[in-house]
């Protein structure tokens, strides 16, 4: 009888423990994720990214993005990354209810607050913390929530940015095929080059018979103003370098008008006119050259490697004449018998 009673007590304990464990497991897995509104990136018209006391505001105007209040053009690719992240913003799991935000870099000093508007309507508002160890999720806390969640993707890469990183670094852009005239000036030496049409000698017997009745074949070549031929490979390389020129950084404490007496200038004419001027470094410790261009409203810096590929002496682009080549070749001594 006593043994039977002990079995009953043991069974009751097992049942109670099972019920407790089941309820505890259910509480851990059966929760409801906050509902996050879906917003298409094309509908977003304003962004605000705040970290500590620094807030970056981006406004969309005429399908382009600008950094306020200065109105700097924003890097289209970086803004595109942000908009993609916001359009696909998805919570995947509850992480913590402990309010230990420092652990997830969601405390006031470390968090990044992201807001997105559609017109005057605030559509998204959340705090962004550190990236999970898998790099496939990011710790976030939506506005109005005390809990911490996993959001899909590595969002830190898109939103942990400065104003300088967000600015569009393009300072000169054109199609090299559109350029017809070039003027290069360095060390008070100037070279004018133009694209010129010249006749081509065709060595074909059938063509020779008809040369009186047919127009000569023409081709476009680069020539100096005096008719001297140009090293087209070197010139095309120069045009390719400056046709999609991006700076290292902008110079915010000076204006374009503050820079005078350039070391090197490049003037380009075609369907539009373009220009680039490079100036002396402030001192020998500087690792970049100040410069201005027609493609930017602000002065900027070009790296040493960029300047080395652009700032060529004008005469290095000219082909030597046969007479000059013969002069530069060593003369063979006359043989004596």
C-alpha atoms as a printed R data frame, in Angstrom:
    type eleno elety resid chain resno      x      y        z
1   ATOM     1    CA   UNK     A     1  0.000  0.000    0.000
2   ATOM     2    CA   UNK     A     2  2.830  2.356    0.918
3   ATOM     3    CA   UNK     A     3  4.672  1.537   -2.312
4   ATOM     4    CA   UNK     A     4  1.547  2.236   -4.373
5   ATOM     5    CA   UNK     A     5  1.185  5.630   -2.695
6   ATOM     6    CA   UNK     A     6  4.784  6.505   -3.551
7   ATOM     7    CA   UNK     A     7  4.181  5.607   -7.203
8   ATOM     8    CA   UNK     A     8  1.151  7.882   -7.293
9   ATOM     9    CA   UNK     A     9  3.134 10.785   -5.787
10  ATOM    10    CA   UNK     A    10  5.974 10.197   -8.266
11  ATOM    11    CA   UNK     A    11  3.531 10.151  -11.175
12  ATOM    12    CA   UNK     A    12  1.982 13.422  -10.023
13  ATOM    13    CA   UNK     A    13  5.429 15.016   -9.783
14  ATOM    14    CA   UNK     A    14  6.342 13.815  -13.286
15  ATOM    15    CA   UNK     A    15  3.087 15.154  -14.738
16  ATOM    16    CA   UNK     A    16  3.510 18.528  -12.999
17  ATOM    17    CA   UNK     A    17  7.103 18.809  -14.180
18  ATOM    18    CA   UNK     A    18  6.103 17.926  -17.734
19  ATOM    19    CA   UNK     A    19  3.373 20.572  -17.730
20  ATOM    20    CA   UNK     A    20  5.849 23.172  -16.385
21  ATOM    21    CA   UNK     A    21  8.451 22.338  -18.995
22  ATOM    22    CA   UNK     A    22  5.869 22.411  -21.780
23  ATOM    23    CA   UNK     A    23  4.560 25.799  -20.724
24  ATOM    24    CA   UNK     A    24  8.076 27.178  -20.360
25  ATOM    25    CA   UNK     A    25  8.977 25.908  -23.829
26  ATOM    26    CA   UNK     A    26  5.803 27.410  -25.268
27  ATOM    27    CA   UNK     A    27  6.505 30.756  -23.657
28  ATOM    28    CA   UNK     A    28  9.977 30.781  -25.234
29  ATOM    29    CA   UNK     A    29  8.852 29.989  -28.772
30  ATOM    30    CA   UNK     A    30  5.300 31.239  -29.116
31  ATOM    31    CA   UNK     A    31  5.587 35.008  -29.254
32  ATOM    32    CA   UNK     A    32  4.401 37.569  -31.744
33  ATOM    33    CA   UNK     A    33  6.890 39.689  -33.642
34  ATOM    34    CA   UNK     A    34  6.045 43.386  -33.925
35  ATOM    35    CA   UNK     A    35  4.380 44.297  -37.200
36  ATOM    36    CA   UNK     A    36  6.783 46.333  -39.334
37  ATOM    37    CA   UNK     A    37  5.209 48.365  -42.148
38  ATOM    38    CA   UNK     A    38  6.434 47.561  -45.630
39  ATOM    39    CA   UNK     A    39  7.578 50.550  -47.650
40  ATOM    40    CA   UNK     A    40  8.851 50.526  -51.233
41  ATOM    41    CA   UNK     A    41 12.167 52.284  -51.704
42  ATOM    42    CA   UNK     A    42 10.729 54.429  -54.507
43  ATOM    43    CA   UNK     A    43  8.259 55.896  -51.992
44  ATOM    44    CA   UNK     A    44 10.900 56.987  -49.460
45  ATOM    45    CA   UNK     A    45 11.568 60.724  -49.688
46  ATOM    46    CA   UNK     A    46 13.597 61.476  -46.557
47  ATOM    47    CA   UNK     A    47 16.070 59.632  -44.317
48  ATOM    48    CA   UNK     A    48 17.582 60.525  -40.961
49  ATOM    49    CA   UNK     A    49 20.507 58.604  -39.466
50  ATOM    50    CA   UNK     A    50 21.453 59.571  -35.903
51  ATOM    51    CA   UNK     A    51 24.411 58.332  -33.871
52  ATOM    52    CA   UNK     A    52 25.082 60.051  -30.556
53  ATOM    53    CA   UNK     A    53 24.708 63.778  -31.131
54  ATOM    54    CA   UNK     A    54 25.298 63.568  -34.885
55  ATOM    55    CA   UNK     A    55 22.308 63.445  -37.217
56  ATOM    56    CA   UNK     A    56 22.568 63.039  -41.002
57  ATOM    57    CA   UNK     A    57 19.505 64.060  -43.026
58  ATOM    58    CA   UNK     A    58 19.025 62.992  -46.652
59  ATOM    59    CA   UNK     A    59 16.321 64.525  -48.862
60  ATOM    60    CA   UNK     A    60 15.148 63.354  -52.257
61  ATOM    61    CA   UNK     A    61 14.730 66.059  -54.897
62  ATOM    62    CA   UNK     A    62 14.041 65.357  -58.579
63  ATOM    63    CA   UNK     A    63 15.007 61.689  -58.113
64  ATOM    64    CA   UNK     A    64 18.384 62.658  -56.632
65  ATOM    65    CA   UNK     A    65 19.489 62.565  -52.992
66  ATOM    66    CA   UNK     A    66 21.151 65.442  -51.141
67  ATOM    67    CA   UNK     A    67 22.757 65.731  -47.703
68  ATOM    68    CA   UNK     A    68 21.214 68.556  -45.702
69  ATOM    69    CA   UNK     A    69 21.549 71.299  -44.682
70  ATOM    70    CA   UNK     A    70 24.522 71.954  -47.016
71  ATOM    71    CA   UNK     A    71 22.839 70.325  -50.016
72  ATOM    72    CA   UNK     A    72 25.819 68.075  -50.877
73  ATOM    73    CA   UNK     A    73 25.005 65.513  -53.600
74  ATOM    74    CA   UNK     A    74 24.877 62.046  -52.019
75  ATOM    75    CA   UNK     A    75 26.533 58.919  -53.393
76  ATOM    76    CA   UNK     A    76 23.755 57.185  -55.337
77  ATOM    77    CA   UNK     A    77 25.103 53.678  -54.673
78  ATOM    78    CA   UNK     A    78 25.322 54.174  -50.904
79  ATOM    79    CA   UNK     A    79 21.787 55.597  -50.752
80  ATOM    80    CA   UNK     A    80 20.610 52.670  -52.893
81  ATOM    81    CA   UNK     A    81 22.048 50.245  -50.316
82  ATOM    82    CA   UNK     A    82 20.107 52.020  -47.559
83  ATOM    83    CA   UNK     A    83 16.839 52.010  -49.514
84  ATOM    84    CA   UNK     A    84 17.222 48.303  -50.326
85  ATOM    85    CA   UNK     A    85 17.802 47.564  -46.635
86  ATOM    86    CA   UNK     A    86 14.698 49.530  -45.621
87  ATOM    87    CA   UNK     A    87 12.481 47.976  -48.278
88  ATOM    88    CA   UNK     A    88 13.527 44.479  -47.102
89  ATOM    89    CA   UNK     A    89 13.592 45.301  -43.367
90  ATOM    90    CA   UNK     A    90 12.317 42.132  -41.653
91  ATOM    91    CA   UNK     A    91 12.354 40.921  -38.029
92  ATOM    92    CA   UNK     A    92 13.168 37.218  -37.731
93  ATOM    93    CA   UNK     A    93 13.372 36.398  -33.989
94  ATOM    94    CA   UNK     A    94 13.076 37.708  -30.444
95  ATOM    95    CA   UNK     A    95 16.518 37.936  -28.844
96  ATOM    96    CA   UNK     A    96 16.103 39.511  -25.406
97  ATOM    97    CA   UNK     A    97 13.589 41.006  -22.992
98  ATOM    98    CA   UNK     A    98 16.172 41.892  -20.330
99  ATOM    99    CA   UNK     A    99 16.687 45.546  -21.429
100 ATOM   100    CA   UNK     A   100 20.440 44.948  -21.340
101 ATOM   101    CA   UNK     A   101 20.943 47.138  -24.409
102 ATOM   102    CA   UNK     A   102 24.677 47.692  -23.976
103 ATOM   103    CA   UNK     A   103 25.281 44.018  -24.758
104 ATOM   104    CA   UNK     A   104 23.806 44.518  -28.229
105 ATOM   105    CA   UNK     A   105 25.237 48.036  -28.808
106 ATOM   106    CA   UNK     A   106 21.727 49.425  -28.531
107 ATOM   107    CA   UNK     A   107 22.476 51.779  -25.627
108 ATOM   108    CA   UNK     A   108 22.305 55.549  -26.111
109 ATOM   109    CA   UNK     A   109 26.035 55.923  -26.849
110 ATOM   110    CA   UNK     A   110 26.340 53.153  -29.446
111 ATOM   111    CA   UNK     A   111 23.001 52.730  -31.188
112 ATOM   112    CA   UNK     A   112 22.201 54.123  -34.644
113 ATOM   113    CA   UNK     A   113 18.663 55.419  -35.003
114 ATOM   114    CA   UNK     A   114 17.174 55.175  -38.488
115 ATOM   115    CA   UNK     A   115 14.048 57.000  -39.620
116 ATOM   116    CA   UNK     A   116 12.430 56.934  -43.070
117 ATOM   117    CA   UNK     A   117  9.609 59.173  -44.317
118 ATOM   118    CA   UNK     A   118  7.196 58.962  -47.196
119 ATOM   119    CA   UNK     A   119  6.293 62.592  -47.688
120 ATOM   120    CA   UNK     A   120  5.264 63.847  -44.250
121 ATOM   121    CA   UNK     A   121  4.531 60.355  -42.902
122 ATOM   122    CA   UNK     A   122  7.152 58.627  -40.737
123 ATOM   123    CA   UNK     A   123  7.090 55.033  -42.013
124 ATOM   124    CA   UNK     A   124 10.053 53.376  -40.293
125 ATOM   125    CA   UNK     A   125 11.785 54.147  -36.978
126 ATOM   126    CA   UNK     A   126 14.182 51.726  -35.314
127 ATOM   127    CA   UNK     A   127 17.447 51.544  -33.375
128 ATOM   128    CA   UNK     A   128 20.256 49.612  -34.983
129 ATOM   129    CA   UNK     A   129 22.838 47.746  -32.895
130 ATOM   130    CA   UNK     A   130 25.742 45.431  -33.658
131 ATOM   131    CA   UNK     A   131 25.833 42.684  -36.248
132 ATOM   132    CA   UNK     A   132 25.286 39.110  -35.050
133 ATOM   133    CA   UNK     A   133 28.251 36.737  -35.093
134 ATOM   134    CA   UNK     A   134 26.850 35.025  -38.198
135 ATOM   135    CA   UNK     A   135 26.910 38.398  -40.046
136 ATOM   136    CA   UNK     A   136 23.484 37.440  -41.434
137 ATOM   137    CA   UNK     A   137 21.453 39.300  -38.807
138 ATOM   138    CA   UNK     A   138 21.588 42.587  -36.916
139 ATOM   139    CA   UNK     A   139 20.296 43.391  -33.413
140 ATOM   140    CA   UNK     A   140 17.531 45.999  -33.600
141 ATOM   141    CA   UNK     A   141 14.904 47.623  -31.388
142 ATOM   142    CA   UNK     A   142 11.865 49.069  -33.206
143 ATOM   143    CA   UNK     A   143 10.397 52.322  -31.920
144 ATOM   144    CA   UNK     A   144  8.058 51.740  -28.968
145 ATOM   145    CA   UNK     A   145  9.589 48.343  -28.172
146 ATOM   146    CA   UNK     A   146 11.662 47.435  -25.120
147 ATOM   147    CA   UNK     A   147 12.584 44.021  -26.527
148 ATOM   148    CA   UNK     A   148 15.571 43.288  -28.783
149 ATOM   149    CA   UNK     A   149 15.092 41.418  -32.058
150 ATOM   150    CA   UNK     A   150 17.082 39.970  -34.918
151 ATOM   151    CA   UNK     A   151 16.627 41.766  -38.247
152 ATOM   152    CA   UNK     A   152 17.581 40.031  -41.460
153 ATOM   153    CA   UNK     A   153 20.885 41.055  -43.057
154 ATOM   154    CA   UNK     A   154 23.991 43.012  -42.072
155 ATOM   155    CA   UNK     A   155 22.418 46.465  -41.744
156 ATOM   156    CA   UNK     A   156 25.414 48.047  -40.005
157 ATOM   157    CA   UNK     A   157 27.351 48.236  -43.277
158 ATOM   158    CA   UNK     A   158 24.631 50.358  -44.868
159 ATOM   159    CA   UNK     A   159 23.905 52.829  -42.058
160 ATOM   160    CA   UNK     A   160 27.132 53.250  -40.080
161 ATOM   161    CA   UNK     A   161 28.388 56.110  -42.271
162 ATOM   162    CA   UNK     A   162 29.667 59.683  -41.983
163 ATOM   163    CA   UNK     A   163 28.773 62.714  -44.109
164 ATOM   164    CA   UNK     A   164 32.124 62.458  -45.924
165 ATOM   165    CA   UNK     A   165 31.505 58.794  -46.749
166 ATOM   166    CA   UNK     A   166 28.025 59.597  -48.051
167 ATOM   167    CA   UNK     A   167 29.065 62.417  -50.366
168 ATOM   168    CA   UNK     A   168 29.257 61.766  -54.081
169 ATOM   169    CA   UNK     A   169 33.006 61.812  -54.840
170 ATOM   170    CA   UNK     A   170 32.560 62.185  -58.618
171 ATOM   171    CA   UNK     A   171 34.243 65.453  -59.662
172 ATOM   172    CA   UNK     A   172 34.528 65.048  -63.443
173 ATOM   173    CA   UNK     A   173 32.525 62.902  -65.856
174 ATOM   174    CA   UNK     A   174 32.242 62.845  -69.654
175 ATOM   175    CA   UNK     A   175 32.432 60.562  -72.678
176 ATOM   176    CA   UNK     A   176 35.983 60.645  -74.134
177 ATOM   177    CA   UNK     A   177 34.547 60.177  -77.639
178 ATOM   178    CA   UNK     A   178 32.801 63.567  -77.337
179 ATOM   179    CA   UNK     A   179 36.061 65.504  -76.844
180 ATOM   180    CA   UNK     A   180 37.381 67.395  -79.890
181 ATOM   181    CA   UNK     A   181 39.951 69.826  -78.435
182 ATOM   182    CA   UNK     A   182 42.367 69.613  -75.503
183 ATOM   183    CA   UNK     A   183 44.650 72.178  -73.904
184 ATOM   184    CA   UNK     A   184 47.251 71.039  -71.376
185 ATOM   185    CA   UNK     A   185 49.339 73.497  -69.364
186 ATOM   186    CA   UNK     A   186 52.148 72.601  -66.952
187 ATOM   187    CA   UNK     A   187 55.153 74.612  -65.772
188 ATOM   188    CA   UNK     A   188 54.154 77.480  -68.071
189 ATOM   189    CA   UNK     A   189 54.319 75.139  -71.075
190 ATOM   190    CA   UNK     A   190 51.112 74.727  -73.060
191 ATOM   191    CA   UNK     A   191 50.008 72.218  -75.669
192 ATOM   192    CA   UNK     A   192 46.889 72.496  -77.855
193 ATOM   193    CA   UNK     A   193 45.619 69.262  -79.359
194 ATOM   194    CA   UNK     A   194 42.661 68.676  -81.646
195 ATOM   195    CA   UNK     A   195 40.995 65.725  -83.293
196 ATOM   196    CA   UNK     A   196 41.640 66.116  -87.003
197 ATOM   197    CA   UNK     A   197 40.481 64.268  -90.094
198 ATOM   198    CA   UNK     A   198 43.383 63.160  -92.311
199 ATOM   199    CA   UNK     A   199 43.463 61.157  -95.566
200 ATOM   200    CA   UNK     A   200 44.492 57.521  -95.456
201 ATOM   201    CA   UNK     A   201 46.652 56.003  -98.166
202 ATOM   202    CA   UNK     A   202 44.926 52.889  -99.510
203 ATOM   203    CA   UNK     A   203 47.259 50.438 -101.221
204 ATOM   204    CA   UNK     A   204 44.832 48.468 -103.361
205 ATOM   205    CA   UNK     A   205 45.166 48.038 -107.148
206 ATOM   206    CA   UNK     A   206 41.420 48.359 -107.750
207 ATOM   207    CA   UNK     A   207 41.261 51.517 -105.656
208 ATOM   208    CA   UNK     A   208 44.253 53.006 -107.480
209 ATOM   209    CA   UNK     A   209 42.392 52.744 -110.783
210 ATOM   210    CA   UNK     A   210 39.413 54.659 -109.369
211 ATOM   211    CA   UNK     A   211 41.281 57.211 -107.255
212 ATOM   212    CA   UNK     A   212 40.430 60.057 -109.613
213 ATOM   213    CA   UNK     A   213 36.686 59.437 -109.344
214 ATOM   214    CA   UNK     A   214 36.375 58.463 -105.664
215 ATOM   215    CA   UNK     A   215 36.794 60.610 -102.522
216 ATOM   216    CA   UNK     A   216 39.879 59.842 -100.409
217 ATOM   217    CA   UNK     A   217 39.425 57.730  -97.287
218 ATOM   218    CA   UNK     A   218 39.625 59.796  -94.082
219 ATOM   219    CA   UNK     A   219 40.333 58.941  -90.457
220 ATOM   220    CA   UNK     A   220 40.322 60.935  -87.210
221 ATOM   221    CA   UNK     A   221 43.649 61.419  -85.411
222 ATOM   222    CA   UNK     A   222 44.935 63.630  -82.608
223 ATOM   223    CA   UNK     A   223 47.373 66.320  -83.699
224 ATOM   224    CA   UNK     A   224 49.104 69.250  -82.032
225 ATOM   225    CA   UNK     A   225 48.294 72.746  -83.322
226 ATOM   226    CA   UNK     A   226 51.471 72.723  -85.441
227 ATOM   227    CA   UNK     A   227 50.475 69.417  -87.056
228 ATOM   228    CA   UNK     A   228 52.846 67.283  -84.993
229 ATOM   229    CA   UNK     A   229 51.378 63.832  -84.298
230 ATOM   230    CA   UNK     A   230 50.438 62.843  -80.766
231 ATOM   231    CA   UNK     A   231 51.033 59.646  -78.818
232 ATOM   232    CA   UNK     A   232 47.420 58.535  -79.039
233 ATOM   233    CA   UNK     A   233 47.757 55.676  -76.539
234 ATOM   234    CA   UNK     A   234 49.048 58.043  -73.848
235 ATOM   235    CA   UNK     A   235 46.439 60.680  -74.655
236 ATOM   236    CA   UNK     A   236 43.574 58.183  -74.620
237 ATOM   237    CA   UNK     A   237 44.820 56.871  -71.283
238 ATOM   238    CA   UNK     A   238 44.764 60.413  -69.872
239 ATOM   239    CA   UNK     A   239 41.219 60.980  -71.135
240 ATOM   240    CA   UNK     A   240 40.092 57.653  -69.683
241 ATOM   241    CA   UNK     A   241 41.539 58.585  -66.272
242 ATOM   242    CA   UNK     A   242 39.811 61.963  -66.024
243 ATOM   243    CA   UNK     A   243 36.538 60.950  -67.716
244 ATOM   244    CA   UNK     A   244 35.310 59.278  -64.532
245 ATOM   245    CA   UNK     A   245 37.357 61.085  -61.893
246 ATOM   246    CA   UNK     A   246 36.553 60.620  -58.204
247 ATOM   247    CA   UNK     A   247 38.282 62.543  -55.439
248 ATOM   248    CA   UNK     A   248 39.752 61.303  -52.159
249 ATOM   249    CA   UNK     A   249 37.792 63.830  -50.100
250 ATOM   250    CA   UNK     A   250 36.384 67.340  -50.282
251 ATOM   251    CA   UNK     A   251 37.922 70.470  -48.768
252 ATOM   252    CA   UNK     A   252 35.114 72.033  -46.725
253 ATOM   253    CA   UNK     A   253 36.924 74.990  -45.170
254 ATOM   254    CA   UNK     A   254 37.840 76.687  -48.481
255 ATOM   255    CA   UNK     A   255 36.137 77.769  -51.706
256 ATOM   256    CA   UNK     A   256 37.131 77.142  -55.320
257 ATOM   257    CA   UNK     A   257 37.949 80.848  -55.711
258 ATOM   258    CA   UNK     A   258 40.566 80.566  -52.946
259 ATOM   259    CA   UNK     A   259 42.824 78.515  -55.231
260 ATOM   260    CA   UNK     A   260 44.976 80.356  -57.783
261 ATOM   261    CA   UNK     A   261 48.174 79.662  -59.797
262 ATOM   262    CA   UNK     A   262 47.683 75.964  -60.571
263 ATOM   263    CA   UNK     A   263 50.545 73.571  -61.235
264 ATOM   264    CA   UNK     A   264 48.579 71.923  -64.009
265 ATOM   265    CA   UNK     A   265 45.414 72.668  -65.986
266 ATOM   266    CA   UNK     A   266 43.414 70.588  -68.410
267 ATOM   267    CA   UNK     A   267 40.803 72.186  -70.676
268 ATOM   268    CA   UNK     A   268 38.521 69.935  -72.723
269 ATOM   269    CA   UNK     A   269 36.066 70.978  -75.429
270 ATOM   270    CA   UNK     A   270 33.466 68.894  -77.197
271 ATOM   271    CA   UNK     A   271 29.712 68.699  -76.848
272 ATOM   272    CA   UNK     A   272 30.380 70.415  -73.485
273 ATOM   273    CA   UNK     A   273 33.394 72.079  -71.899
274 ATOM   274    CA   UNK     A   274 35.220 70.505  -68.954
275 ATOM   275    CA   UNK     A   275 38.202 71.614  -66.876
276 ATOM   276    CA   UNK     A   276 40.540 70.402  -64.145
277 ATOM   277    CA   UNK     A   277 43.179 72.358  -62.211
278 ATOM   278    CA   UNK     A   278 45.685 70.877  -59.748
279 ATOM   279    CA   UNK     A   279 47.494 73.005  -57.152
280 ATOM   280    CA   UNK     A   280 50.576 72.736  -54.925
281 ATOM   281    CA   UNK     A   281 50.356 70.875  -51.626
282 ATOM   282    CA   UNK     A   282 50.225 72.997  -48.480
283 ATOM   283    CA   UNK     A   283 53.392 71.237  -47.265
284 ATOM   284    CA   UNK     A   284 55.531 68.191  -47.984
285 ATOM   285    CA   UNK     A   285 53.733 66.114  -45.360
286 ATOM   286    CA   UNK     A   286 50.485 66.231  -47.323
287 ATOM   287    CA   UNK     A   287 49.559 63.010  -49.126
288 ATOM   288    CA   UNK     A   288 47.130 64.616  -51.580
289 ATOM   289    CA   UNK     A   289 46.928 67.587  -53.934
290 ATOM   290    CA   UNK     A   290 44.160 70.214  -53.795
291 ATOM   291    CA   UNK     A   291 42.217 70.553  -57.036
292 ATOM   292    CA   UNK     A   292 39.104 72.096  -58.597
293 ATOM   293    CA   UNK     A   293 37.042 71.055  -61.596
294 ATOM   294    CA   UNK     A   294 34.051 72.064  -63.668
295 ATOM   295    CA   UNK     A   295 32.238 68.982  -62.366
296 ATOM   296    CA   UNK     A   296 32.217 70.005  -58.701
297 ATOM   297    CA   UNK     A   297 31.081 73.084  -56.800
298 ATOM   298    CA   UNK     A   298 33.647 72.368  -54.076
299 ATOM   299    CA   UNK     A   299 37.462 72.076  -53.961
300 ATOM   300    CA   UNK     A   300 38.728 68.556  -53.339
301 ATOM   301    CA   UNK     A   301 41.842 66.412  -52.909
302 ATOM   302    CA   UNK     A   302 43.407 63.977  -55.383
303 ATOM   303    CA   UNK     A   303 45.824 61.297  -54.217
304 ATOM   304    CA   UNK     A   304 49.481 61.236  -55.262
305 ATOM   305    CA   UNK     A   305 48.834 58.243  -57.538
306 ATOM   306    CA   UNK     A   306 45.938 60.021  -59.269
307 ATOM   307    CA   UNK     A   307 48.007 63.159  -59.870
308 ATOM   308    CA   UNK     A   308 50.973 61.149  -61.154
309 ATOM   309    CA   UNK     A   309 48.745 59.574  -63.811
310 ATOM   310    CA   UNK     A   310 47.236 62.929  -64.847
311 ATOM   311    CA   UNK     A   311 49.881 65.648  -64.481
312 ATOM   312    CA   UNK     A   312 52.086 64.877  -67.494
313 ATOM   313    CA   UNK     A   313 54.448 67.360  -69.126
314 ATOM   314    CA   UNK     A   314 52.876 68.455  -72.424
315 ATOM   315    CA   UNK     A   315 55.870 67.462  -74.592
316 ATOM   316    CA   UNK     A   316 55.709 63.852  -73.344
317 ATOM   317    CA   UNK     A   317 52.484 63.432  -75.325
318 ATOM   318    CA   UNK     A   318 54.101 64.345  -78.652
319 ATOM   319    CA   UNK     A   319 55.639 61.878  -81.069
320 ATOM   320    CA   UNK     A   320 59.186 62.643  -82.072
321 ATOM   321    CA   UNK     A   321 59.854 63.447  -85.698
322 ATOM   322    CA   UNK     A   322 62.180 61.172  -87.696
323 ATOM   323    CA   UNK     A   323 64.904 63.835  -87.516
324 ATOM   324    CA   UNK     A   324 64.610 64.046  -83.734
325 ATOM   325    CA   UNK     A   325 64.629 60.263  -83.441
326 ATOM   326    CA   UNK     A   326 67.785 60.065  -85.573
327 ATOM   327    CA   UNK     A   327 69.446 62.697  -83.387
328 ATOM   328    CA   UNK     A   328 68.630 60.760  -80.240
329 ATOM   329    CA   UNK     A   329 69.967 57.472  -81.632
330 ATOM   330    CA   UNK     A   330 73.680 56.806  -80.953
331 ATOM   331    CA   UNK     A   331 75.822 57.175  -84.050
332 ATOM   332    CA   UNK     A   332 77.819 54.157  -85.186
333 ATOM   333    CA   UNK     A   333 81.542 54.852  -85.521
334 ATOM   334    CA   UNK     A   334 82.886 54.708  -89.047
335 ATOM   335    CA   UNK     A   335 84.915 51.603  -89.719
336 ATOM   336    CA   UNK     A   336 88.531 52.036  -90.726
337 ATOM   337    CA   UNK     A   337 90.372 49.754  -93.057
